[in-house]
Amino acid sequence: MATSDKQLFKIVDALAEARRSSGQQYDAFRVRGKVFGYFWPRTRTVGLKQTLSEQLALVAERPEVFEVQFTAGGFGWVVVHLEGIAADELRELVFEAWRLSAPEDLVAQVPDLAR
């Protein structure tokens, strides 16, 4: 049920106008300059933007896979442990993070890629 780093990058790269940038400690995922996620290779975890209600639901449902990262601007960021999540479920969460960050005109042009 684990998702590989390669699968994660394939998911991100499939999103419209998504860009990855690498730093010393982590990679950042952006759409038109807005960050929607991070990847920390050392811990094999991903931080993703979610709604506050989704953040709380994920952590309550499977605390061994999801952790509260922080809240900002009415959004709840969640840490996802790649070892505990299937690629299909991760695809949905990454798409949602992208959708919450992308401008409305871009979202309107893109079909629901989570499927």
Secondary structure, DSSP 8 states (H G I E B T S, - for coil): ----HHHHHHHHHTSTTEEEEE-SS-EEEEETTEEEEEEETTTTEEEEEEEHHHHHHHHHH-TTTEEEEEEETTEEEEEEEGGG--HHHHHHHHHHHHHHHS-HHHHHHS--TT-
